[in-house]
Amino acid sequence: MKVLVTEPLAEEGLALLREGAEVDMRLGLDAEQLAEVIGHYDALVVRSGTPVTASVIEAARRLKVIGRAGAGVDNIDLAAATRRGILVVNAPGSNSIAVAEHTLALMLALARRIPQADAKLRAGRWEKRSLAGVELRGKTLGIIGLGRVGTAVARRAAGLEMRLMAYDPFVAVDHAARLGVRLVSLDELLRTADFVSIHAPLTDLTRGMIGARELALMKPTAYLINCARGGIVDEEALARALAEGRLAGAALDVFTREPPFDSPLLASKKVILTPHLGGSTQEAQRNVAVDVAQQVLAVLKGELPRYPVNAPALPPEELAELGPYIDLAERLGRFYAQLAGNNLVGVELVYAGEVAEHDTSLLKAAALVGLLSPISEEPVNLVNAELVAKGRGLVVEEHKSPVAEHFTGLISLRLSTTAGERLVSGTVMRGEPHIVRIDDFWLDFVAAGILLVSEHIEGPGILGRVGTLLGEAGVNISFVQTGRKGRGKRGVMVLGLDDPVTPQLLSEIMALPSIRAARVVKL
């Protein structure tokens, strides 16, 4: 077996690979150069700098596995690898402790003004009064994202006697309680916390998550730390908040553009900036290298890896039977994920009709993929979905019924939350996934495209006012579905849209009389 390594890898990982295969180190290859040589190798090990494109994978005649020494796989064409039956593995948890410790280091540096003290002393100034800091003991730490890294931060902050709260709608309440963490809404966290630390992935749901509105909620004595992903924080809004004295300080290890040499934060003396060092410890690099090497060798031996990133292809007969329902289950999960606002207590899947006659393990995994992919720090797929859910304390119950009234087959995703029960149900009609129920309301629409979902109090003119705002903004409506309990009572409305909705337009819709909530869902 031959393994190609295209980026620096800790010696412990290389030594392990050499025990089971012939290893070639060829650093700095671009996509074209890689495509020329990859046909001779059974395995490829990369970090974030090697572009593993569709053309590279097409040229990989012998390739069985691609190992990513780290968590992110943005540089690998997963769809192309899956089509070719090439497994992609990564090492999602190997640098969690390193990132957590870097977070605490930045927090302490902010609290005790260590960079400023060092700079003044080196400049020949012995100052103490102007450098008085604050203690972490007794302060409230707000953690955005309670996955692997967020959990590690919580455990260490508890040792510093900090009060802990977190925002993460996709973690079980019991799991947070065991960590001593109180789950709250994002707005409450921002208003209350003395230190806010971000540990979420960069997705459509989190991009720009901390902008001008959110920063305005924070106390002027509060500090913001981001060791997660650039793009979650609006850097220009953060620079303005710091310059205007509306925030005490910030520390960033990640940036929208890296290197961030054009970032407005470079001019601020209230910010500590580090060059994406979160996972850069000797131990983390060794762990990542060993982890990915072990998995690559396992695949070459015909064994299952611990952290597969792409799901294996389904047998044709199984895909023909369950394929449309697998797609439906994932879309039901994604639909709820974009509506979520309260923490999960329990998750239940109910299968009725023809779909209940099959092994539903893939349906369960697909629903979890849809539910957790938008917020998980690691890629979620049909292979690892239950493992990721378990890490968040989520237990999924399944129930089957031989009869689905009015439908051939029906899948219902029932979620118990801290604010009550939510339900979304769907079926497959004419080969397309349809959502037919939201909570107590029966509707029927194809679960695809851009959807505006609103909850309101029924009364004259609601649809007209929403339609007018959308029309004035140049947003075309493709369909409308409504569910209602009667005039003056609760109702739900789903509008299919041909054009995207801006945050400003969504705010205007939410400000309309009778509108209780509105979300844009993309499927």
Beta strands, then each sheet from edge to edge (+ up, - down):
strand 1: 2-5
strand 2: 22-25
strand 3: 43-46
strand 4: 65-68
strand 5: 87-90
strand 6: 140-144
strand 7: 163-167
strand 8: 182-183
strand 9: 195-198
strand 10: 223-226
strand 11: 249-252
strand 12: 271-273
strand 13: 344-353
strand 14: 396-401
strand 15: 409-417
strand 16: 420-429
strand 17: 432-438
strand 18: 441-446
strand 19: 450-457
strand 20: 477-484
strand 21: 490-497
strand 22: 515-522
sheet 1: 2+ 1+ 3+ 4+ 5+
sheet 2: 8+ 7+ 6+ 9+ 10+ 11+ 12+
sheet 3: 14+ 13+ 15- 16+ 17- 18+
sheet 4: 20+ 21- 19+ 22-
end
